Amino acid sequence: MIEYWNHIYSHFNPIAFSIGEFKVHWYGIMYILALLSALGMAKYLVKKDKLSISEKTLDDYFIWVEIGVILGARIGYFVFYVPDNSYYFTHPWQMFNPFLDGEFVGIRGMSYHGAVIGFTIATLLFVKFKKANLWQLLDIVAVAVPAGYIFGRIGNFLNQELIGRVTDVSWGIYVNGILRHPSQLYEAFFEGFVIFIILFFYRKRKRFDGELIALYMILYGIFRSFCEMFRMPDVQLGFIIGHFTMGELLSFVMIFAGFVIYFIKLKQIDNKISKK
């Protein structure tokens, strides 16, 4: 059984099915499941916790942030992970060109931290134009996103990308004949499942709106930094500073931002209490 697992990529086709020349990858299916599970969890939380957000508002918000996430993730990939990116910023449409030399190859290369930036911009615009409660929305996102994130990282695993570092552990996966950590699954577990469980059960104890999103940023940054120790640095970048990867450096920024939000919101609450 363990030997079959070690050689799982030899027995698995990343293409789920084909429609003519159009190939549907398992990664795409997982991405759709990630979106649907995140939206479904958000709607569950609104109903379960009796939050003052209509289903229409949530659906509209989902559309806005999905556009922001896709644009941010793709553009962020070229900003953070493509060293010679000047061509793409003078020809931005090429970032979204799924064809290479006339052949359909799909779109590969997404940055999580770029997605966070796109998500943030889309959220701020939505709140401005729709007059929604910013911090209440973000706390819903903090719980819903990890639920979907699990499928996203499983999709990376099935797509045989973002591979792990060389190892000798018994549960390693052979990639091109080399045994490696299944780091995508580590990320699915820690950055997805564990964070979801923590925030799902903590949400009833939160002291102020905005606490959950701040905790999410801190937890994600910590777990992502941990998982980066088992994940191969991006081949085009390698290690950025010492033994730190780009993913780790961006996660440190995320942790810092999470603490800033947490203490600013906490101070605001304390000031309100002291004025009473």
CORCORZI-V966389 format. One record per residue. N is the residue number from 1. RES is the residue in one small letter. PHI is phi as a letter, one per 30 degrees, with the letter a starting at -180 (NA if undefined). PSI is psi in degrees with one decimal (NA if undefined). Layout:
n=N res=RES phi=PHI psi=PSI
n=N res=RES phi=PHI psi=PSI
//
This chain:
n=1 res=m phi=NA psi=-46.6
n=2 res=i phi=d psi=-33.3
n=3 res=e phi=d psi=-37.6
n=4 res=y phi=d psi=-42.0
n=5 res=w phi=d psi=-43.5
n=6 res=n phi=e psi=-32.6
n=7 res=h phi=c psi=29.0
n=8 res=i phi=e psi=-35.0
n=9 res=y phi=d psi=-22.8
n=10 res=s phi=d psi=-20.8
n=11 res=h phi=c psi=3.8
n=12 res=f phi=b psi=135.1
n=13 res=n phi=c psi=118.6
n=14 res=p phi=d psi=-15.4
n=15 res=i phi=c psi=117.8
n=16 res=a phi=d psi=-47.2
n=17 res=f phi=a psi=167.2
n=18 res=s phi=b psi=145.5
n=19 res=i phi=b psi=94.8
n=20 res=g phi=i psi=-125.7
n=21 res=e phi=d psi=-9.4
n=22 res=f phi=d psi=121.0
n=23 res=k phi=c psi=129.6
n=24 res=v phi=c psi=114.6
n=25 res=h phi=d psi=153.5
n=26 res=w phi=d psi=-30.3
n=27 res=y phi=e psi=-43.7
n=28 res=g phi=d psi=-40.6
n=29 res=i phi=d psi=-42.4
n=30 res=m phi=d psi=-36.5
n=31 res=y phi=d psi=-43.0
n=32 res=i phi=d psi=-42.9
n=33 res=l phi=d psi=-36.5
n=34 res=a phi=d psi=-45.3
n=35 res=l phi=d psi=-46.4
n=36 res=l phi=d psi=-39.3
n=37 res=s phi=d psi=-36.2
n=38 res=a phi=d psi=-45.2
n=39 res=l phi=d psi=-42.5
n=40 res=g phi=d psi=-41.1
n=41 res=m phi=d psi=-39.9
n=42 res=a phi=d psi=-43.8
n=43 res=k phi=d psi=-36.9
n=44 res=y phi=d psi=-44.9
n=45 res=l phi=d psi=-42.2
n=46 res=v phi=d psi=-43.4
n=47 res=k phi=d psi=-46.1
n=48 res=k phi=d psi=-42.2
n=49 res=d phi=c psi=3.3
n=50 res=k phi=h psi=50.5
n=51 res=l phi=d psi=148.6
n=52 res=s phi=d psi=58.5
n=53 res=i phi=b psi=126.4
n=54 res=s phi=d psi=157.6
n=55 res=e phi=d psi=-34.4
n=56 res=k phi=d psi=-42.2
n=57 res=t phi=d psi=-41.4
n=58 res=l phi=d psi=-41.8
n=59 res=d phi=d psi=-43.6
n=60 res=d phi=d psi=-43.3
n=61 res=y phi=d psi=-40.4
n=62 res=f phi=e psi=-42.6
n=63 res=i phi=d psi=-45.0
n=64 res=w phi=e psi=-49.7
n=65 res=v phi=d psi=-29.2
n=66 res=e phi=d psi=-40.3
n=67 res=i phi=d psi=-44.5
n=68 res=g phi=d psi=-41.7
n=69 res=v phi=d psi=-46.0
n=70 res=i phi=d psi=-47.8
n=71 res=l phi=d psi=-45.5
n=72 res=g phi=d psi=-42.2
n=73 res=a phi=d psi=-41.5
n=74 res=r phi=d psi=-47.2
n=75 res=i phi=d psi=-40.1
n=76 res=g phi=d psi=-33.6
n=77 res=y phi=d psi=-43.2
n=78 res=f phi=d psi=-30.8
n=79 res=v phi=d psi=-47.7
n=80 res=f phi=c psi=-29.3
n=81 res=y phi=b psi=-1.4
n=82 res=v phi=c psi=107.5
n=83 res=p phi=e psi=-51.1
n=84 res=d phi=c psi=81.1
n=85 res=n phi=c psi=7.9
n=86 res=s phi=d psi=-34.9
n=87 res=y phi=d psi=-42.6
n=88 res=y phi=d psi=-25.3
n=89 res=f phi=d psi=-11.9
n=90 res=t phi=c psi=-14.3
n=91 res=h phi=b psi=64.1
n=92 res=p phi=e psi=-27.2
n=93 res=w phi=d psi=-22.4
n=94 res=q phi=d psi=-18.2
n=95 res=m phi=d psi=-26.0
n=96 res=f phi=c psi=18.0
n=97 res=n phi=d psi=113.2
n=98 res=p phi=d psi=3.9
n=99 res=f phi=c psi=141.8
n=100 res=l phi=b psi=116.0
n=101 res=d phi=h psi=39.7
n=102 res=g phi=i psi=-2.8
n=103 res=e phi=c psi=135.7
n=104 res=f phi=d psi=116.5
n=105 res=v phi=c psi=-2.9
n=106 res=g phi=i psi=-172.8
n=107 res=i phi=c psi=118.0
n=108 res=r phi=b psi=144.4
n=109 res=g phi=j psi=94.7
n=110 res=m phi=b psi=141.4
n=111 res=s phi=c psi=123.8
n=112 res=y phi=d psi=-45.0
n=113 res=h phi=d psi=-30.7
n=114 res=g phi=d psi=-37.8
n=115 res=a phi=d psi=-37.7
n=116 res=v phi=d psi=-41.4
n=117 res=i phi=d psi=-46.3
n=118 res=g phi=d psi=-41.2
n=119 res=f phi=d psi=-43.5
n=120 res=t phi=d psi=-45.2
n=121 res=i phi=d psi=-45.8
n=122 res=a phi=d psi=-39.4
n=123 res=t phi=d psi=-45.5
n=124 res=l phi=d psi=-39.4
n=125 res=l phi=d psi=-41.1
n=126 res=f phi=d psi=-45.2
n=127 res=v phi=d psi=-38.3
n=128 res=k phi=d psi=-45.7
n=129 res=f phi=d psi=-28.9
n=130 res=k phi=c psi=-3.6
n=131 res=k phi=h psi=40.6
n=132 res=a phi=d psi=165.8
n=133 res=n phi=d psi=106.7
n=134 res=l phi=e psi=-55.3
n=135 res=w phi=d psi=-29.4
n=136 res=q phi=d psi=-42.7
n=137 res=l phi=d psi=-45.2
n=138 res=l phi=d psi=-32.6
n=139 res=d phi=d psi=-33.8
n=140 res=i phi=d psi=-44.7
n=141 res=v phi=e psi=-39.6
n=142 res=a phi=e psi=-32.5
n=143 res=v phi=c psi=-37.8
n=144 res=a phi=d psi=-40.0
n=145 res=v phi=d psi=-46.1
n=146 res=p phi=e psi=-31.5
n=147 res=a phi=d psi=-40.4
n=148 res=g phi=d psi=-30.4
n=149 res=y phi=d psi=-31.3
n=150 res=i phi=e psi=-48.0
n=151 res=f phi=d psi=-35.5
n=152 res=g phi=d psi=-46.0
n=153 res=r phi=d psi=-33.0
n=154 res=i phi=d psi=-36.5
n=155 res=g phi=d psi=-41.1
n=156 res=n phi=d psi=-40.9
n=157 res=f phi=d psi=-46.8
n=158 res=l phi=d psi=-28.0
n=159 res=n phi=d psi=-0.6
n=160 res=q phi=h psi=46.2
n=161 res=e phi=b psi=168.9
n=162 res=l phi=h psi=51.1
n=163 res=i phi=d psi=160.9
n=164 res=g phi=d psi=174.6
n=165 res=r phi=d psi=162.5
n=166 res=v phi=d psi=140.5
n=167 res=t phi=b psi=173.6
n=168 res=d phi=b psi=14.8
n=169 res=v phi=d psi=150.9
n=170 res=s phi=d psi=-24.7
n=171 res=w phi=c psi=12.5
n=172 res=g phi=d psi=164.3
n=173 res=i phi=c psi=133.0
n=174 res=y phi=d psi=123.8
n=175 res=v phi=b psi=112.1
n=176 res=n phi=h psi=41.5
n=177 res=g phi=i psi=2.1
n=178 res=i phi=c psi=129.5
n=179 res=l phi=d psi=126.2
n=180 res=r phi=b psi=158.2
n=181 res=h phi=d psi=137.7
n=182 res=p phi=d psi=66.8
n=183 res=s phi=d psi=-27.1
n=184 res=q phi=d psi=-35.8
n=185 res=l phi=d psi=-31.9
n=186 res=y phi=d psi=-42.6
n=187 res=e phi=d psi=-40.1
n=188 res=a phi=e psi=-39.3
n=189 res=f phi=d psi=-53.7
n=190 res=f phi=d psi=-49.1
n=191 res=e phi=d psi=-20.1
n=192 res=g phi=c psi=-74.4
n=193 res=f phi=d psi=-50.1
n=194 res=v phi=d psi=-46.0
n=195 res=i phi=d psi=-40.4
n=196 res=f phi=e psi=-47.8
n=197 res=i phi=d psi=-44.7
n=198 res=i phi=d psi=-51.2
n=199 res=l phi=d psi=-31.9
n=200 res=f phi=d psi=-43.8
n=201 res=f phi=d psi=-22.1
n=202 res=y phi=d psi=-21.1
n=203 res=r phi=e psi=-30.8
n=204 res=k phi=d psi=-17.2
n=205 res=r phi=c psi=0.3
n=206 res=k phi=d psi=144.2
n=207 res=r phi=c psi=-18.5
n=208 res=f phi=a psi=153.4
n=209 res=d phi=d psi=131.0
n=210 res=g phi=j psi=-14.7
n=211 res=e phi=d psi=-40.4
n=212 res=l phi=d psi=-40.5
n=213 res=i phi=d psi=-34.2
n=214 res=a phi=d psi=-44.0
n=215 res=l phi=d psi=-37.4
n=216 res=y phi=d psi=-46.0
n=217 res=m phi=d psi=-41.3
n=218 res=i phi=d psi=-48.7
n=219 res=l phi=d psi=-43.7
n=220 res=y phi=d psi=-45.5
n=221 res=g phi=e psi=-41.5
n=222 res=i phi=d psi=-49.7
n=223 res=f phi=d psi=-36.4
n=224 res=r phi=d psi=-41.6
n=225 res=s phi=d psi=-39.6
n=226 res=f phi=d psi=-48.1
n=227 res=c phi=d psi=-26.6
n=228 res=e phi=d psi=-23.0
n=229 res=m phi=d psi=-16.3
n=230 res=f phi=c psi=-1.0
n=231 res=r phi=c psi=139.3
n=232 res=m phi=d psi=133.6
n=233 res=p phi=d psi=151.4
n=234 res=d phi=e psi=126.9
n=235 res=v phi=e psi=-32.9
n=236 res=q phi=d psi=-10.9
n=237 res=l phi=c psi=-40.9
n=238 res=g phi=i psi=-151.9
n=239 res=f phi=d psi=137.3
n=240 res=i phi=d psi=-54.9
n=241 res=i phi=b psi=115.4
n=242 res=g phi=i psi=-122.4
n=243 res=h phi=c psi=19.3
n=244 res=f phi=c psi=132.9
n=245 res=t phi=c psi=169.5
n=246 res=m phi=d psi=-40.1
n=247 res=g phi=e psi=-39.3
n=248 res=e phi=d psi=-44.5
n=249 res=l phi=d psi=-43.1
n=250 res=l phi=d psi=-32.4
n=251 res=s phi=d psi=-35.3
n=252 res=f phi=d psi=-40.3
n=253 res=v phi=d psi=-40.5
n=254 res=m phi=d psi=-41.5
n=255 res=i phi=d psi=-46.7
n=256 res=f phi=e psi=-46.2
n=257 res=a phi=d psi=-37.5
n=258 res=g phi=d psi=-43.2
n=259 res=f phi=d psi=-39.5
n=260 res=v phi=d psi=-48.5
n=261 res=i phi=d psi=-44.3
n=262 res=y phi=e psi=-49.5
n=263 res=f phi=d psi=-31.0
n=264 res=i phi=d psi=-46.2
n=265 res=k phi=d psi=-39.2
n=266 res=l phi=d psi=-40.6
n=267 res=k phi=d psi=-37.8
n=268 res=q phi=d psi=-40.7
n=269 res=i phi=d psi=-43.9
n=270 res=d phi=d psi=-38.2
n=271 res=n phi=d psi=-38.2
n=272 res=k phi=d psi=-40.5
n=273 res=i phi=d psi=-41.6
n=274 res=s phi=d psi=-24.7
n=275 res=k phi=d psi=-15.2
n=276 res=k phi=d psi=NA
//
